Amino acid sequence: MKIRCMKCRDIIQGDKKGTSIRCSCEKVAIDETKYYTRIIGNDEDGEEIK
Ligand SMILES: [Zn+2]
């Protein structure tokens, strides 16, 4: 899954290993494994890119 931060416009992508990956302003982060995907941050700060 890819998420774009609405604040700094960074695009971050989960690595499927559970690493918490943050955008450069640290408003949003993604933690993705093959079992679950967790988005950290406020809903309005990030949007999923399909
Ligand atoms: Zn950001």
mmCIF file of the protein (N, C-alpha, C, O) and its ligand, coordinates in Angstrom:
data_MODEL
# 
_entry.id   MODEL 
# 
loop_
_entity.id 
_entity.type 
_entity.pdbx_number_of_molecules 
1 polymer     1 
2 non-polymer 1 
# 
_entity_poly.entity_id                      1 
_entity_poly.type                           'polypeptide(L)' 
_entity_poly.nstd_linkage                   no 
_entity_poly.nstd_monomer                   no 
_entity_poly.pdbx_seq_one_letter_code       MKIRCMKCRDIIQGDKKGTSIRCSCEKVAIDETKYYTRIIGNDEDGEEIK 
_entity_poly.pdbx_seq_one_letter_code_can   MKIRCMKCRDIIQGDKKGTSIRCSCEKVAIDETKYYTRIIGNDEDGEEIK 
_entity_poly.pdbx_strand_id                 A 
# 
loop_
_entity_poly_seq.entity_id 
_entity_poly_seq.num 
_entity_poly_seq.mon_id 
_entity_poly_seq.hetero 
1 1  MET n 
1 2  LYS n 
1 3  ILE n 
1 4  ARG n 
1 5  CYS n 
1 6  MET n 
1 7  LYS n 
1 8  CYS n 
1 9  ARG n 
1 10 ASP n 
1 11 ILE n 
1 12 ILE n 
1 13 GLN n 
1 14 GLY n 
1 15 ASP n 
1 16 LYS n 
1 17 LYS n 
1 18 GLY n 
1 19 THR n 
1 20 SER n 
1 21 ILE n 
1 22 ARG n 
1 23 CYS n 
1 24 SER n 
1 25 CYS n 
1 26 GLU n 
1 27 LYS n 
1 28 VAL n 
1 29 ALA n 
1 30 ILE n 
1 31 ASP n 
1 32 GLU n 
1 33 THR n 
1 34 LYS n 
1 35 TYR n 
1 36 TYR n 
1 37 THR n 
1 38 ARG n 
1 39 ILE n 
1 40 ILE n 
1 41 GLY n 
1 42 ASN n 
1 43 ASP n 
1 44 GLU n 
1 45 ASP n 
1 46 GLY n 
1 47 GLU n 
1 48 GLU n 
1 49 ILE n 
1 50 LYS n 
# 
loop_
_struct_asym.id 
_struct_asym.entity_id 
A 1 
B 2 
# 
loop_
_chem_comp.id 
_chem_comp.type 
_chem_comp.mon_nstd_flag 
ALA 'L-peptide linking' y 
ARG 'L-peptide linking' y 
ASN 'L-peptide linking' y 
ASP 'L-peptide linking' y 
CYS 'L-peptide linking' y 
GLN 'L-peptide linking' y 
GLU 'L-peptide linking' y 
GLY 'peptide linking'   y 
ILE 'L-peptide linking' y 
LYS 'L-peptide linking' y 
MET 'L-peptide linking' y 
SER 'L-peptide linking' y 
THR 'L-peptide linking' y 
TYR 'L-peptide linking' y 
VAL 'L-peptide linking' y 
ZN  non-polymer         . 
# 
_pdbx_entity_nonpoly.entity_id   2 
_pdbx_entity_nonpoly.name        ? 
_pdbx_entity_nonpoly.comp_id     ZN 
# 
_pdbx_nonpoly_scheme.asym_id         B 
_pdbx_nonpoly_scheme.entity_id       2 
_pdbx_nonpoly_scheme.mon_id          ZN 
_pdbx_nonpoly_scheme.ndb_seq_num     1 
_pdbx_nonpoly_scheme.pdb_seq_num     101 
_pdbx_nonpoly_scheme.auth_seq_num    101 
_pdbx_nonpoly_scheme.pdb_mon_id      ZN 
_pdbx_nonpoly_scheme.auth_mon_id     ZN 
_pdbx_nonpoly_scheme.pdb_strand_id   A 
_pdbx_nonpoly_scheme.pdb_ins_code    . 
# 
loop_
_atom_site.group_PDB 
_atom_site.id 
_atom_site.type_symbol 
_atom_site.label_atom_id 
_atom_site.label_alt_id 
_atom_site.label_comp_id 
_atom_site.label_asym_id 
_atom_site.label_entity_id 
_atom_site.label_seq_id 
_atom_site.pdbx_PDB_ins_code 
_atom_site.Cartn_x 
_atom_site.Cartn_y 
_atom_site.Cartn_z 
_atom_site.occupancy 
_atom_site.B_iso_or_equiv 
_atom_site.pdbx_formal_charge 
_atom_site.auth_seq_id 
_atom_site.auth_comp_id 
_atom_site.auth_asym_id 
_atom_site.auth_atom_id 
_atom_site.pdbx_PDB_model_num 
ATOM   1   N  N  . MET A 1 1  ? 0.839  -1.192  0.000  1.00 0.00 ? 1   MET A N  1 
ATOM   2   C  CA . MET A 1 1  ? 0.000  0.000   0.000  1.00 0.00 ? 1   MET A CA 1 
ATOM   3   C  C  . MET A 1 1  ? 0.876  1.245   0.000  1.00 0.00 ? 1   MET A C  1 
ATOM   4   O  O  . MET A 1 1  ? 1.935  1.278   0.628  1.00 0.00 ? 1   MET A O  1 
ATOM   5   N  N  . LYS A 1 2  ? 0.415  2.271   -0.717 1.00 0.00 ? 2   LYS A N  1 
ATOM   6   C  CA . LYS A 1 2  ? 1.125  3.547   -0.749 1.00 0.00 ? 2   LYS A CA 1 
ATOM   7   C  C  . LYS A 1 2  ? 0.227  4.621   -0.162 1.00 0.00 ? 2   LYS A C  1 
ATOM   8   O  O  . LYS A 1 2  ? -0.984 4.633   -0.379 1.00 0.00 ? 2   LYS A O  1 
ATOM   9   N  N  . ILE A 1 3  ? 0.843  5.509   0.578  1.00 0.00 ? 3   ILE A N  1 
ATOM   10  C  CA . ILE A 1 3  ? 0.132  6.622   1.203  1.00 0.00 ? 3   ILE A CA 1 
ATOM   11  C  C  . ILE A 1 3  ? 0.846  7.916   0.836  1.00 0.00 ? 3   ILE A C  1 
ATOM   12  O  O  . ILE A 1 3  ? 2.074  7.989   0.867  1.00 0.00 ? 3   ILE A O  1 
ATOM   13  N  N  . ARG A 1 4  ? 0.073  8.927   0.491  1.00 0.00 ? 4   ARG A N  1 
ATOM   14  C  CA . ARG A 1 4  ? 0.658  10.246  0.270  1.00 0.00 ? 4   ARG A CA 1 
ATOM   15  C  C  . ARG A 1 4  ? 0.334  11.126  1.471  1.00 0.00 ? 4   ARG A C  1 
ATOM   16  O  O  . ARG A 1 4  ? -0.815 11.210  1.907  1.00 0.00 ? 4   ARG A O  1 
ATOM   17  N  N  . CYS A 1 5  ? 1.341  11.764  1.984  1.00 0.00 ? 5   CYS A N  1 
ATOM   18  C  CA . CYS A 1 5  ? 1.131  12.715  3.077  1.00 0.00 ? 5   CYS A CA 1 
ATOM   19  C  C  . CYS A 1 5  ? 0.567  14.009  2.507  1.00 0.00 ? 5   CYS A C  1 
ATOM   20  O  O  . CYS A 1 5  ? 1.106  14.557  1.546  1.00 0.00 ? 5   CYS A O  1 
ATOM   21  N  N  . MET A 1 6  ? -0.518 14.494  3.102  1.00 0.00 ? 6   MET A N  1 
ATOM   22  C  CA . MET A 1 6  ? -1.147 15.716  2.614  1.00 0.00 ? 6   MET A CA 1 
ATOM   23  C  C  . MET A 1 6  ? -0.371 16.957  3.035  1.00 0.00 ? 6   MET A C  1 
ATOM   24  O  O  . MET A 1 6  ? -0.590 18.040  2.491  1.00 0.00 ? 6   MET A O  1 
ATOM   25  N  N  . LYS A 1 7  ? 0.524  16.811  3.991  1.00 0.00 ? 7   LYS A N  1 
ATOM   26  C  CA . LYS A 1 7  ? 1.291  17.965  4.472  1.00 0.00 ? 7   LYS A CA 1 
ATOM   27  C  C  . LYS A 1 7  ? 2.559  18.175  3.639  1.00 0.00 ? 7   LYS A C  1 
ATOM   28  O  O  . LYS A 1 7  ? 2.783  19.262  3.107  1.00 0.00 ? 7   LYS A O  1 
ATOM   29  N  N  . CYS A 1 8  ? 3.386  17.132  3.529  1.00 0.00 ? 8   CYS A N  1 
ATOM   30  C  CA . CYS A 1 8  ? 4.672  17.318  2.842  1.00 0.00 ? 8   CYS A CA 1 
ATOM   31  C  C  . CYS A 1 8  ? 4.673  16.683  1.451  1.00 0.00 ? 8   CYS A C  1 
ATOM   32  O  O  . CYS A 1 8  ? 5.665  16.782  0.729  1.00 0.00 ? 8   CYS A O  1 
ATOM   33  N  N  . ARG A 1 9  ? 3.571  16.031  1.069  1.00 0.00 ? 9   ARG A N  1 
ATOM   34  C  CA . ARG A 1 9  ? 3.397  15.424  -0.260 1.00 0.00 ? 9   ARG A CA 1 
ATOM   35  C  C  . ARG A 1 9  ? 4.320  14.231  -0.509 1.00 0.00 ? 9   ARG A C  1 
ATOM   36  O  O  . ARG A 1 9  ? 4.406  13.742  -1.636 1.00 0.00 ? 9   ARG A O  1 
ATOM   37  N  N  . ASP A 1 10 ? 4.995  13.771  0.504  1.00 0.00 ? 10  ASP A N  1 
ATOM   38  C  CA . ASP A 1 10 ? 5.795  12.548  0.349  1.00 0.00 ? 10  ASP A CA 1 
ATOM   39  C  C  . ASP A 1 10 ? 4.891  11.361  0.069  1.00 0.00 ? 10  ASP A C  1 
ATOM   40  O  O  . ASP A 1 10 ? 3.751  11.310  0.531  1.00 0.00 ? 10  ASP A O  1 
ATOM   41  N  N  . ILE A 1 11 ? 5.402  10.424  -0.680 1.00 0.00 ? 11  ILE A N  1 
ATOM   42  C  CA . ILE A 1 11 ? 4.707  9.159   -0.888 1.00 0.00 ? 11  ILE A CA 1 
ATOM   43  C  C  . ILE A 1 11 ? 5.521  8.084   -0.174 1.00 0.00 ? 11  ILE A C  1 
ATOM   44  O  O  . ILE A 1 11 ? 6.707  7.894   -0.447 1.00 0.00 ? 11  ILE A O  1 
ATOM   45  N  N  . ILE A 1 12 ? 4.864  7.395   0.737  1.00 0.00 ? 12  ILE A N  1 
ATOM   46  C  CA . ILE A 1 12 ? 5.545  6.332   1.476  1.00 0.00 ? 12  ILE A CA 1 
ATOM   47  C  C  . ILE A 1 12 ? 4.866  5.011   1.165  1.00 0.00 ? 12  ILE A C  1 
ATOM   48  O  O  . ILE A 1 12 ? 3.669  4.952   0.886  1.00 0.00 ? 12  ILE A O  1 
ATOM   49  N  N  . GLN A 1 13 ? 5.647  3.977   1.218  1.00 0.00 ? 13  GLN A N  1 
ATOM   50  C  CA . GLN A 1 13 ? 5.118  2.657   0.880  1.00 0.00 ? 13  GLN A CA 1 
ATOM   51  C  C  . GLN A 1 13 ? 5.568  1.654   1.926  1.00 0.00 ? 13  GLN A C  1 
ATOM   52  O  O  . GLN A 1 13 ? 6.729  1.644   2.333  1.00 0.00 ? 13  GLN A O  1 
ATOM   53  N  N  . GLY A 1 14 ? 4.642  0.811   2.358  1.00 0.00 ? 14  GLY A N  1 
ATOM   54  C  CA . GLY A 1 14 ? 4.978  -0.246  3.305  1.00 0.00 ? 14  GLY A CA 1 
ATOM   55  C  C  . GLY A 1 14 ? 5.935  -1.251  2.677  1.00 0.00 ? 14  GLY A C  1 
ATOM   56  O  O  . GLY A 1 14 ? 5.872  -1.515  1.476  1.00 0.00 ? 14  GLY A O  1 
ATOM   57  N  N  . ASP A 1 15 ? 6.823  -1.810  3.502  1.00 0.00 ? 15  ASP A N  1 
ATOM   58  C  CA . ASP A 1 15 ? 7.796  -2.777  2.968  1.00 0.00 ? 15  ASP A CA 1 
ATOM   59  C  C  . ASP A 1 15 ? 7.373  -4.218  3.227  1.00 0.00 ? 15  ASP A C  1 
ATOM   60  O  O  . ASP A 1 15 ? 8.112  -5.146  2.898  1.00 0.00 ? 15  ASP A O  1 
ATOM   61  N  N  . LYS A 1 16 ? 6.184  -4.419  3.815  1.00 0.00 ? 16  LYS A N  1 
ATOM   62  C  CA . LYS A 1 16 ? 5.658  -5.750  4.106  1.00 0.00 ? 16  LYS A CA 1 
ATOM   63  C  C  . LYS A 1 16 ? 6.498  -6.520  5.131  1.00 0.00 ? 16  LYS A C  1 
ATOM   64  O  O  . LYS A 1 16 ? 6.333  -7.731  5.275  1.00 0.00 ? 16  LYS A O  1 
ATOM   65  N  N  . LYS A 1 17 ? 7.369  -5.853  5.822  1.00 0.00 ? 17  LYS A N  1 
ATOM   66  C  CA . LYS A 1 17 ? 8.165  -6.480  6.887  1.00 0.00 ? 17  LYS A CA 1 
ATOM   67  C  C  . LYS A 1 17 ? 7.862  -5.886  8.258  1.00 0.00 ? 17  LYS A C  1 
ATOM   68  O  O  . LYS A 1 17 ? 8.531  -6.204  9.241  1.00 0.00 ? 17  LYS A O  1 
ATOM   69  N  N  . GLY A 1 18 ? 6.858  -5.027  8.318  1.00 0.00 ? 18  GLY A N  1 
ATOM   70  C  CA . GLY A 1 18 ? 6.482  -4.450  9.599  1.00 0.00 ? 18  GLY A CA 1 
ATOM   71  C  C  . GLY A 1 18 ? 7.328  -3.273  10.021 1.00 0.00 ? 18  GLY A C  1 
ATOM   72  O  O  . GLY A 1 18 ? 7.238  -2.824  11.164 1.00 0.00 ? 18  GLY A O  1 
ATOM   73  N  N  . THR A 1 19 ? 8.152  -2.762  9.118  1.00 0.00 ? 19  THR A N  1 
ATOM   74  C  CA . THR A 1 19 ? 8.928  -1.564  9.427  1.00 0.00 ? 19  THR A CA 1 
ATOM   75  C  C  . THR A 1 19 ? 8.004  -0.354  9.386  1.00 0.00 ? 19  THR A C  1 
ATOM   76  O  O  . THR A 1 19 ? 7.206  -0.206  8.460  1.00 0.00 ? 19  THR A O  1 
ATOM   77  N  N  . SER A 1 20 ? 8.111  0.492   10.371 1.00 0.00 ? 20  SER A N  1 
ATOM   78  C  CA . SER A 1 20 ? 7.319  1.711   10.387 1.00 0.00 ? 20  SER A CA 1 
ATOM   79  C  C  . SER A 1 20 ? 8.032  2.770   9.554  1.00 0.00 ? 20  SER A C  1 
ATOM   80  O  O  . SER A 1 20 ? 9.101  3.252   9.929  1.00 0.00 ? 20  SER A O  1 
ATOM   81  N  N  . ILE A 1 21 ? 7.430  3.129   8.420  1.00 0.00 ? 21  ILE A N  1 
ATOM   82  C  CA . ILE A 1 21 ? 8.039  4.074   7.488  1.00 0.00 ? 21  ILE A CA 1 
ATOM   83  C  C  . ILE A 1 21 ? 7.301  5.396   7.590  1.00 0.00 ? 21  ILE A C  1 
ATOM   84  O  O  . ILE A 1 21 ? 6.082  5.452   7.430  1.00 0.00 ? 21  ILE A O  1 
ATOM   85  N  N  . ARG A 1 22 ? 8.044  6.456   7.857  1.00 0.00 ? 22  ARG A N  1 
ATOM   86  C  CA . ARG A 1 22 ? 7.437  7.772   8.048  1.00 0.00 ? 22  ARG A CA 1 
ATOM   87  C  C  . ARG A 1 22 ? 7.727  8.677   6.861  1.00 0.00 ? 22  ARG A C  1 
ATOM   88  O  O  . ARG A 1 22 ? 8.744  8.537   6.181  1.00 0.00 ? 22  ARG A O  1 
ATOM   89  N  N  . CYS A 1 23 ? 6.813  9.605   6.630  1.00 0.00 ? 23  CYS A N  1 
ATOM   90  C  CA . CYS A 1 23 ? 7.089  10.646  5.658  1.00 0.00 ? 23  CYS A CA 1 
ATOM   91  C  C  . CYS A 1 23 ? 8.062  11.653  6.276  1.00 0.00 ? 23  CYS A C  1 
ATOM   92  O  O  . CYS A 1 23 ? 8.368  11.567  7.465  1.00 0.00 ? 23  CYS A O  1 
ATOM   93  N  N  . SER A 1 24 ? 8.545  12.600  5.480  1.00 0.00 ? 24  SER A N  1 
ATOM   94  C  CA . SER A 1 24 ? 9.603  13.473  5.993  1.00 0.00 ? 24  SER A CA 1 
ATOM   95  C  C  . SER A 1 24 ? 9.117  14.442  7.065  1.00 0.00 ? 24  SER A C  1 
ATOM   96  O  O  . SER A 1 24 ? 9.919  14.877  7.892  1.00 0.00 ? 24  SER A O  1 
ATOM   97  N  N  . CYS A 1 25 ? 7.833  14.798  7.080  1.00 0.00 ? 25  CYS A N  1 
ATOM   98  C  CA . CYS A 1 25 ? 7.342  15.670  8.152  1.00 0.00 ? 25  CYS A CA 1 
ATOM   99  C  C  . CYS A 1 25 ? 6.812  14.865  9.342  1.00 0.00 ? 25  CYS A C  1 
ATOM   100 O  O  . CYS A 1 25 ? 6.433  15.440  10.362 1.00 0.00 ? 25  CYS A O  1 
ATOM   101 N  N  . GLU A 1 26 ? 6.786  13.554  9.212  1.00 0.00 ? 26  GLU A N  1 
ATOM   102 C  CA . GLU A 1 26 ? 6.417  12.627  10.301 1.00 0.00 ? 26  GLU A CA 1 
ATOM   103 C  C  . GLU A 1 26 ? 4.962  12.734  10.738 1.00 0.00 ? 26  GLU A C  1 
ATOM   104 O  O  . GLU A 1 26 ? 4.617  12.347  11.855 1.00 0.00 ? 26  GLU A O  1 
ATOM   105 N  N  . LYS A 1 27 ? 4.112  13.255  9.866  1.00 0.00 ? 27  LYS A N  1 
ATOM   106 C  CA . LYS A 1 27 ? 2.686  13.290  10.184 1.00 0.00 ? 27  LYS A CA 1 
ATOM   107 C  C  . LYS A 1 27 ? 2.030  11.932  9.992  1.00 0.00 ? 27  LYS A C  1 
ATOM   108 O  O  . LYS A 1 27 ? 1.115  11.564  10.728 1.00 0.00 ? 27  LYS A O  1 
ATOM   109 N  N  . VAL A 1 28 ? 2.500  11.202  9.010  1.00 0.00 ? 28  VAL A N  1 
ATOM   110 C  CA . VAL A 1 28 ? 1.916  9.895   8.738  1.00 0.00 ? 28  VAL A CA 1 
ATOM   111 C  C  . VAL A 1 28 ? 3.010  8.845   8.620  1.00 0.00 ? 28  VAL A C  1 
ATOM   112 O  O  . VAL A 1 28 ? 4.155  9.140   8.280  1.00 0.00 ? 28  VAL A O  1 
ATOM   113 N  N  . ALA A 1 29 ? 2.623  7.618   8.910  1.00 0.00 ? 29  ALA A N  1 
ATOM   114 C  CA . ALA A 1 29 ? 3.538  6.501   8.780  1.00 0.00 ? 29  ALA A CA 1 
ATOM   115 C  C  . ALA A 1 29 ? 2.735  5.280   8.366  1.00 0.00 ? 29  ALA A C  1 
ATOM   116 O  O  . ALA A 1 29 ? 1.524  5.212   8.578  1.00 0.00 ? 29  ALA A O  1 
ATOM   117 N  N  . ILE A 1 30 ? 3.416  4.335   7.783  1.00 0.00 ? 30  ILE A N  1 
ATOM   118 C  CA . ILE A 1 30 ? 2.778  3.082   7.392  1.00 0.00 ? 30  ILE A CA 1 
ATOM   119 C  C  . ILE A 1 30 ? 3.598  1.921   7.934  1.00 0.00 ? 30  ILE A C  1 
ATOM   120 O  O  . ILE A 1 30 ? 4.828  1.934   7.908  1.00 0.00 ? 30  ILE A O  1 
ATOM   121 N  N  . ASP A 1 31 ? 2.889  0.932   8.419  1.00 0.00 ? 31  ASP A N  1 
ATOM   122 C  CA . ASP A 1 31 ? 3.481  -0.273  8.994  1.00 0.00 ? 31  ASP A CA 1 
ATOM   123 C  C  . ASP A 1 31 ? 2.746  -1.431  8.331  1.00 0.00 ? 31  ASP A C  1 
ATOM   124 O  O  . ASP A 1 31 ? 1.608  -1.740  8.682  1.00 0.00 ? 31  ASP A O  1 
ATOM   125 N  N  . GLU A 1 32 ? 3.398  -2.056  7.387  1.00 0.00 ? 32  GLU A N  1 
ATOM   126 C  CA . GLU A 1 32 ? 2.721  -3.068  6.588  1.00 0.00 ? 32  GLU A CA 1 
ATOM   127 C  C  . GLU A 1 32 ? 3.426  -4.416  6.724  1.00 0.00 ? 32  GLU A C  1 
ATOM   128 O  O  . GLU A 1 32 ? 4.647  -4.508  6.599  1.00 0.00 ? 32  GLU A O  1 
ATOM   129 N  N  . THR A 1 33 ? 2.651  -5.439  6.978  1.00 0.00 ? 33  THR A N  1 
ATOM   130 C  CA . THR A 1 33 ? 3.152  -6.813  6.899  1.00 0.00 ? 33  THR A CA 1 
ATOM   131 C  C  . THR A 1 33 ? 2.231  -7.552  5.930  1.00 0.00 ? 33  THR A C  1 
ATOM   132 O  O  . THR A 1 33 ? 1.279  -6.975  5.407  1.00 0.00 ? 33  THR A O  1 
ATOM   133 N  N  . LYS A 1 34 ? 2.517  -8.814  5.699  1.00 0.00 ? 34  LYS A N  1 
ATOM   134 C  CA . LYS A 1 34 ? 1.612  -9.547  4.811  1.00 0.00 ? 34  LYS A CA 1 
ATOM   135 C  C  . LYS A 1 34 ? 0.283  -9.867  5.486  1.00 0.00 ? 34  LYS A C  1 
ATOM   136 O  O  . LYS A 1 34 ? -0.663 -10.288 4.820  1.00 0.00 ? 34  LYS A O  1 
ATOM   137 N  N  . TYR A 1 35 ? 0.202  -9.671  6.799  1.00 0.00 ? 35  TYR A N  1 
ATOM   138 C  CA . TYR A 1 35 ? -1.034 -9.964  7.520  1.00 0.00 ? 35  TYR A CA 1 
ATOM   139 C  C  . TYR A 1 35 ? -1.910 -8.744  7.747  1.00 0.00 ? 35  TYR A C  1 
ATOM   140 O  O  . TYR A 1 35 ? -3.134 -8.859  7.817  1.00 0.00 ? 35  TYR A O  1 
ATOM   141 N  N  . TYR A 1 36 ? -1.304 -7.602  7.861  1.00 0.00 ? 36  TYR A N  1 
ATOM   142 C  CA . TYR A 1 36 ? -2.096 -6.398  8.155  1.00 0.00 ? 36  TYR A CA 1 
ATOM   143 C  C  . TYR A 1 36 ? -1.347 -5.170  7.658  1.00 0.00 ? 36  TYR A C  1 
ATOM   144 O  O  . TYR A 1 36 ? -0.138 -5.203  7.431  1.00 0.00 ? 36  TYR A O  1 
ATOM   145 N  N  . THR A 1 37 ? -2.092 -4.094  7.498  1.00 0.00 ? 37  THR A N  1 
ATOM   146 C  CA . THR A 1 37 ? -1.498 -2.792  7.178  1.00 0.00 ? 37  THR A CA 1 
ATOM   147 C  C  . THR A 1 37 ? -2.025 -1.793  8.185  1.00 0.00 ? 37  THR A C  1 
ATOM   148 O  O  . THR A 1 37 ? -3.234 -1.689  8.398  1.00 0.00 ? 37  THR A O  1 
ATOM   149 N  N  . ARG A 1 38 ? -1.130 -1.067  8.796  1.00 0.00 ? 38  ARG A N  1 
ATOM   150 C  CA . ARG A 1 38 ? -1.536 -0.066  9.770  1.00 0.00 ? 38  ARG A CA 1 
ATOM   151 C  C  . ARG A 1 38 ? -1.050 1.290   9.308  1.00 0.00 ? 38  ARG A C  1 
ATOM   152 O  O  . ARG A 1 38 ? 0.118  1.465   8.961  1.00 0.00 ? 38  ARG A O  1 
ATOM   153 N  N  . ILE A 1 39 ? -1.950 2.236   9.307  1.00 0.00 ? 39  ILE A N  1 
ATOM   154 C  CA . ILE A 1 39 ? -1.607 3.617   8.974  1.00 0.00 ? 39  ILE A CA 1 
ATOM   155 C  C  . ILE A 1 39 ? -1.568 4.395   10.276 1.00 0.00 ? 39  ILE A C  1 
ATOM   156 O  O  . ILE A 1 39 ? -2.520 4.363   11.055 1.00 0.00 ? 39  ILE A O  1 
ATOM   157 N  N  . ILE A 1 40 ? -0.481 5.083   10.509 1.00 0.00 ? 40  ILE A N  1 
ATOM   158 C  CA . ILE A 1 40 ? -0.325 5.853   11.734 1.00 0.00 ? 40  ILE A CA 1 
ATOM   159 C  C  . ILE A 1 40 ? -0.453 7.328   11.379 1.00 0.00 ? 40  ILE A C  1 
ATOM   160 O  O  . ILE A 1 40 ? 0.203  7.813   10.457 1.00 0.00 ? 40  ILE A O  1 
ATOM   161 N  N  . GLY A 1 41 ? -1.294 8.027   12.111 1.00 0.00 ? 41  GLY A N  1 
ATOM   162 C  CA . GLY A 1 41 ? -1.508 9.445   11.841 1.00 0.00 ? 41  GLY A CA 1 
ATOM   163 C  C  . GLY A 1 41 ? -2.982 9.719   11.673 1.00 0.00 ? 41  GLY A C  1 
ATOM   164 O  O  . GLY A 1 41 ? -3.800 8.800   11.699 1.00 0.00 ? 41  GLY A O  1 
ATOM   165 N  N  . ASN A 1 42 ? -3.320 10.971  11.503 1.00 0.00 ? 42  ASN A N  1 
ATOM   166 C  CA . ASN A 1 42 ? -4.721 11.360  11.337 1.00 0.00 ? 42  ASN A CA 1 
ATOM   167 C  C  . ASN A 1 42 ? -5.202 11.024  9.936  1.00 0.00 ? 42  ASN A C  1 
ATOM   168 O  O  . ASN A 1 42 ? -4.450 11.102  8.965  1.00 0.00 ? 42  ASN A O  1 
ATOM   169 N  N  . ASP A 1 43 ? -6.478 10.646  9.852  1.00 0.00 ? 43  ASP A N  1 
ATOM   170 C  CA . ASP A 1 43 ? -7.067 10.271  8.562  1.00 0.00 ? 43  ASP A CA 1 
ATOM   171 C  C  . ASP A 1 43 ? -6.904 11.367  7.522  1.00 0.00 ? 43  ASP A C  1 
ATOM   172 O  O  . ASP A 1 43 ? -6.637 11.081  6.355  1.00 0.00 ? 43  ASP A O  1 
ATOM   173 N  N  . GLU A 1 44 ? -7.064 12.633  7.941  1.00 0.00 ? 44  GLU A N  1 
ATOM   174 C  CA . GLU A 1 44 ? -7.031 13.720  6.960  1.00 0.00 ? 44  GLU A CA 1 
ATOM   175 C  C  . GLU A 1 44 ? -5.613 14.071  6.521  1.00 0.00 ? 44  GLU A C  1 
ATOM   176 O  O  . GLU A 1 44 ? -5.443 14.845  5.579  1.00 0.00 ? 44  GLU A O  1 
ATOM   177 N  N  . ASP A 1 45 ? -4.609 13.532  7.168  1.00 0.00 ? 45  ASP A N  1 
ATOM   178 C  CA . ASP A 1 45 ? -3.232 13.854  6.798  1.00 0.00 ? 45  ASP A CA 1 
ATOM   179 C  C  . ASP A 1 45 ? -2.655 12.936  5.716  1.00 0.00 ? 45  ASP A C  1 
ATOM   180 O  O  . ASP A 1 45 ? -1.631 13.251  5.109  1.00 0.00 ? 45  ASP A O  1 
ATOM   181 N  N  . GLY A 1 46 ? -3.305 11.821  5.484  1.00 0.00 ? 46  GLY A N  1 
ATOM   182 C  CA . GLY A 1 46 ? -2.776 10.899  4.473  1.00 0.00 ? 46  GLY A CA 1 
ATOM   183 C  C  . GLY A 1 46 ? -3.855 10.389  3.567  1.00 0.00 ? 46  GLY A C  1 
ATOM   184 O  O  . GLY A 1 46 ? -5.008 10.272  3.984  1.00 0.00 ? 46  GLY A O  1 
ATOM   185 N  N  . GLU A 1 47 ? -3.512 10.079  2.325  1.00 0.00 ? 47  GLU A N  1 
ATOM   186 C  CA . GLU A 1 47 ? -4.483 9.471   1.421  1.00 0.00 ? 47  GLU A CA 1 
ATOM   187 C  C  . GLU A 1 47 ? -3.838 8.287   0.733  1.00 0.00 ? 47  GLU A C  1 
ATOM   188 O  O  . GLU A 1 47 ? -2.657 8.308   0.389  1.00 0.00 ? 47  GLU A O  1 
ATOM   189 N  N  . GLU A 1 48 ? -4.644 7.252   0.541  1.00 0.00 ? 48  GLU A N  1 
ATOM   190 C  CA . GLU A 1 48 ? -4.143 6.056   -0.119 1.00 0.00 ? 48  GLU A CA 1 
ATOM   191 C  C  . GLU A 1 48 ? -4.027 6.310   -1.613 1.00 0.00 ? 48  GLU A C  1 
ATOM   192 O  O  . GLU A 1 48 ? -4.903 6.931   -2.216 1.00 0.00 ? 48  GLU A O  1 
ATOM   193 N  N  . ILE A 1 49 ? -2.953 5.832   -2.200 1.00 0.00 ? 49  ILE A N  1 
ATOM   194 C  CA . ILE A 1 49 ? -2.752 5.918   -3.645 1.00 0.00 ? 49  ILE A CA 1 
ATOM   195 C  C  . ILE A 1 49 ? -3.001 4.537   -4.221 1.00 0.00 ? 49  ILE A C  1 
ATOM   196 O  O  . ILE A 1 49 ? -2.384 3.554   -3.811 1.00 0.00 ? 49  ILE A O  1 
ATOM   197 N  N  . LYS A 1 50 ? -3.911 4.480   -5.175 1.00 0.00 ? 50  LYS A N  1 
ATOM   198 C  CA . LYS A 1 50 ? -4.261 3.175   -5.724 1.00 0.00 ? 50  LYS A CA 1 
ATOM   199 C  C  . LYS A 1 50 ? -3.623 2.988   -7.102 1.00 0.00 ? 50  LYS A C  1 
ATOM   200 O  O  . LYS A 1 50 ? -3.804 1.943   -7.729 1.00 0.00 ? 50  LYS A O  1 
HETATM 201 ZN ZN . ZN  B 2 .  ? 4.521  14.362  5.688  1.00 0.00 2 101 ZN  A ZN 1 
# 
